[in-house]
Amino acid sequence: MFGITRQFWAEFGSPITQIAMELRCPSVFHKVLEFEAGLHPELKVKGGQLKRALKAALSECVPAEILNRKKTGFPVPYGRWMRHELKERVWSDILDSSGLLHTHMKRSAVESFLKSTETDTSCDKELFGLWVLSLWEKEFLNNPLLSLGDENKEGKLRAAG
């Protein structure tokens, strides 16, 4: 779509997949996630039933029809954000010429895509994803303390902390 180079996927595709980078609404306090991570797998999933420990803990205060209903998503107003409230920031962040996106994507293709999103609402989530990728890149890949492949990363982090 954006002329992403093979080098980009060779360098970053695997790490991104390995850390399961996804776009999700924050759903739970980190202490709960840390607690759940330490639970035995059978307490989490058994016989196709997910979140067993959580459901058991909530069973006396949350009705069964809520605990056992199908998963539903949260409506996210991507279109309104991308074309109105956040448009200038999104475009600025994505078009930042110092970013990884321009090392591995054709600027003309990115600009063309951005222009098309002004009227085409079918790519709102993709635009949001591209923006998040640009923010992630600035936060983690352009940070000299966190750069990938830096053998001295641990020492720098200890010295900075």
Buried (B, 14 or more C-beta within 10 A) or exposed (E): EBEBEEEBEEBBEEEBEEEEEEEEEEEEEEEEEEEBEEEEEEBBEEEEEEBBBBBEEEEEEEEEEEEEEEEEEEEBEBBEBBBEEBBEEBBEBBBBEEBBBBEBBBEEEBEEBBEEBEEEEEBBEBBBBBBBBBBEBBEEBEEEEEEEEEEEBEEBEEEEE
